Each structure stands twice: as structure tokens, then as C-alpha cells.
Amino acid sequence: SSEEMQSSIARGGQLYDKWFKVIGAEKPTGNHKSWPAANTKKKGNATWRCKSCHGWDLRGKDGAYATGSYKTGITGLRSFEGTETAKIVTIMKDDTHGFGGMMADKDYADLALFVSKGQINMTKYIANDKSVKGDVAQGEAYYKTLCINCHGADGKQPKELPKPLGKIASGNPWETLHKILNGQPKENMPALRALPLQVSLDVLAYSITLPQE
């Protein structure tokens, strides 16, 4: 059903983020064999995350990762929207990706479903200057009911957060939207994917206004 599909897609989004954490596998060591030698800024398990090559916006070299520490020159996955999931699974297990035998069938299926059916065309909602097409006031109402219990009124919770939510959201709205939609791997964060997309965009717009420090 489409309801079950939403939960599978959200789980797929978390696998795309950090599959080894979701399935409780040991962190991969060494660089992924397809990680370009030209990128010396990232190494080890970071190079094994789908998002590290293909981007939070799924646009790879044509999106937010065209520059910066995750610049790889690798293409995104926008062209795979609507592709048969079996075909996507085959690609994950090919020589370039080399993920065969690393996950269970359900993991490959959920990840492929995310790529095929779960993509958001983020360029429609997040501009190059990182501004978001969202309603801040509406987002505040959502945030203060859906997010506040874990993140606090100021976005500085939980203490494991690497930096305040305001700083994360304003610095990388693509990553933040991905996590609002799909949740955070191995955390109790709700995935808002089953709600209208505008809810997530409004939450994102409000999150950007939270304290940076």
C-alpha cells in the first residue's frame, strides 16, 4: 500500500544517509573503491555513504556538491526517478558500487524505493542562496508540536547534535530537508514524509531562523 511505501521510502532515505548505521553493520574502513583520489578532504566511512557522492539533493556534481569538501565529480540520481527498483538494486551491486552482500534484501529494496519513488526536486524549493520556499510562522507551529520535545525551543538539543539546528539548517538546507522527510538514522526522530511536503518545507524555513550559536 502507499502508506507502507512511505515508511519504506523513509527508511530508504535513512539508508541513503548512513546505511551502515541503520542496519547496525560495522563502519566500513578505508575509502570506497570508487571514491575519487582527487578528493582528499573526506576519507574512510564517509566515502561509503550514498549521499557523499550523490548529494543530499540527489544532484551530485550538478547540485550542492559541485563545490566544497564533498566535490567528487560524480553524477546525481535525478535521472533514476521512476526507474524500476530491481534495476536500481542491480546497480548498487555492480562493480562500481560494490554493495553486493553488504545488506539484506529488504535494505536494498527500501533504498531502491527511495531512489525511484522518494526523490524531491529540491531545486524547486531551495534556492542557490539557500533560501527556502516555506512559511516561517506555519513552520513554527509545526516545530513547536512535532520537533520541540527532542530539539528544544532553541534547537540546541539533543546534546549529541554537532551544532545548533539553526546553524545546520541555514548551512545545509538540503541535508536538513532530507532528515525532516526521512528521519535520522538510528534515532527516534519522526519522518514527516507521509505529510504534505509543504509541512517539511515550513519546518525547514523555521529551523533556519533558530539561534546559530
JOPE-V222539 format. One record per run of one state. SS is the DSSP state (H for helix, E for strand, L for the rest). FROM is the first residue (numbers start at 1). LEN is the number of residues. If there is no record, write none. Layout:
BEGIN
ss	from	len
SS	FROM	LEN
SS	FROM	LEN
END
This chain:
BEGIN
ss	from	len
L	1	1
H	2	21
L	23	21
H	44	5
L	49	1
H	50	5
L	55	5
E	60	1
L	61	3
H	64	3
L	67	8
E	75	1
L	76	2
H	78	3
L	81	4
H	85	8
L	93	12
H	105	13
L	118	4
H	122	3
L	125	1
E	126	1
L	127	5
E	132	1
L	133	3
H	136	16
L	152	13
H	165	7
L	172	1
H	173	10
L	183	14
H	197	12
L	209	5
END
